[in-house]
């Protein structure tokens, strides 16, 4: 039996708030455009035990979600709304991931 417990919505919202404090300018504006109310999405089979993973932002066919097994934020594709297509084990803070996305947008513009 594992001792892992899924993150609660309150704990996740605290992590999001802390990351928001580290964002500013265009990066904060990008986050404001992408963020959604945290919602659990399926990601079988690894997400099954915790009832899915919390998705916190959407951008086209991509989701930003919190992997509470690995304790970090990830970005993955999705085809069906409500189901994360790819499981990743990144252990990024949300502000690090948003900064990375914003930097990538500048490189590609």
Secondary structure by P-SEA (a helix, b strand, c coil): ccccccccaaaaaaaaaaaaaaccaaaaaaaaaccccbbbbbcccccccccbbbbccccccbbbbbcccccccccccccccccccccccccccaaaaaaaaaaaaaaac
